[in-house]
Amino acid sequence: MLNAIPFVYFFYAVALFGGGYMGYKTAGSVPSLIGSSLFAVLAIAAGIISLQNKHNGLLLGLETAMLVIGLFVFRYIQTGKPMPAFGAIGMSVIVAIVTVMAVSQLPKGNASTLTPAEQVR
């Protein structure tokens, strides 16, 4: 499962950006485009970092998913509109769950003392 994490984050980035782009095209929402681009960059960074350092990549991926969840819960409370909030929240919850499952597969111990072979697992 750990080896699939970068692909999960890359797919997440594409979905985030796609949602923001749709918001821009349908409603002319520049904040949607900017916000989705920012979160997509964070998701891509998490995927790239997880290729070299699983712990830090997973941490950034989880933080990104939690930020998206928080933002869209806030937006749903403000607007009462289920879309796009429910889609973004659902997708981000799935990414967060997959990330937590991947964290549980990391080797135990201090990450700084692990050999590169142990960090790859």
C-alpha positions in Angstrom: 0.0 0.0 0.0 2.9 2.4 0.7 4.0 2.3 -2.9 0.6 3.3 -4.1 0.5 6.5 -2.0 2.1 8.8 -4.5 -0.5 7.8 -7.1 -3.3 8.5 -4.6 -2.0 12.0 -4.0 -1.5 12.6 -7.7 -5.1 11.6 -8.4 -6.2 13.7 -5.5 -4.4 16.7 -7.0 -6.0 16.2 -10.4 -9.5 15.9 -8.8 -8.9 19.0 -6.6 -7.8 21.1 -9.5 -10.6 19.8 -11.7 -13.1 20.8 -9.2 -11.7 24.3 -8.9 -11.5 24.6 -12.7 -15.2 23.6 -13.0 -16.1 26.2 -10.4 -14.2 28.8 -12.4 -15.8 27.8 -15.7 -19.4 27.5 -14.4 -19.5 30.4 -11.9 -16.5 32.5 -12.8 -15.0 31.8 -9.4 -11.4 32.9 -9.4 -11.0 32.0 -5.7 -12.0 28.4 -6.5 -9.3 28.2 -9.2 -6.7 29.7 -6.9 -7.6 27.6 -3.9 -7.8 24.4 -5.9 -4.5 25.1 -7.5 -2.9 25.6 -4.1 -4.3 22.4 -2.7 -3.4 20.5 -5.8 0.2 21.7 -5.5 0.3 20.5 -1.9 -1.1 17.1 -2.9 1.5 16.8 -5.7 4.3 17.8 -3.3 3.0 15.2 -0.8 3.3 12.6 -3.6 6.7 13.6 -4.6 8.0 13.8 -1.1 6.5 10.4 -0.2 8.7 8.9 -2.9 11.8 9.8 -1.0 10.6 10.2 2.6 7.4 8.3 3.4 6.9 9.9 6.8 7.1 13.5 5.6 5.1 12.8 2.5 2.3 11.1 4.4 2.3 13.9 7.0 1.9 16.6 4.2 -0.8 14.5 2.5 -2.8 14.1 5.7 -2.5 17.8 6.5 -3.6 18.7 3.0 -6.7 16.4 3.2 -7.6 17.8 6.7 -7.3 21.4 5.4 -9.6 20.6 2.5 -12.1 19.0 4.9 -12.0 21.9 7.2 -12.4 24.5 4.4 -15.4 22.7 2.8 -17.1 22.0 6.2 -16.8 25.8 6.8 -18.1 26.6 3.3 -21.0 24.2 3.8 -21.9 25.8 7.1 -21.8 29.3 5.5 -23.7 28.5 2.3 -25.8 25.4 3.1 -25.0 24.2 -0.5 -24.0 20.5 -0.5 -22.1 20.8 -3.8 -19.2 21.1 -4.1 -18.7 20.7 -0.4 -19.8 17.1 0.0 -17.8 15.9 -3.0 -14.6 17.5 -1.7 -15.2 16.4 1.9 -15.9 12.8 0.8 -12.9 12.6 -1.4 -10.6 14.1 1.3 -11.9 11.8 4.0 -11.0 8.8 1.7 -7.5 10.2 1.2 -7.1 10.8 4.9 -8.2 7.2 5.7 -5.9 5.8 3.1 -3.1 7.9 4.5 -3.7 6.8 8.1 -3.7 3.2 6.9 -0.4 3.8 5.2 1.1 5.4 8.3 0.2 2.3 10.2 2.4 0.3 7.8 5.5 2.4 8.4 8.3 0.8 10.4 8.3 1.6 14.1 11.1 3.7 15.5 12.7 7.1 14.9 12.6 7.9 11.2 15.9 9.6 11.4 17.6 6.3 12.5 16.1 4.1 9.8 18.2 3.0 6.9 17.0 4.0 3.4 15.8 0.5 2.8 13.7 0.6 5.9 12.2 4.0 4.9 11.1 2.6 1.6 8.9 -0.1 3.1 
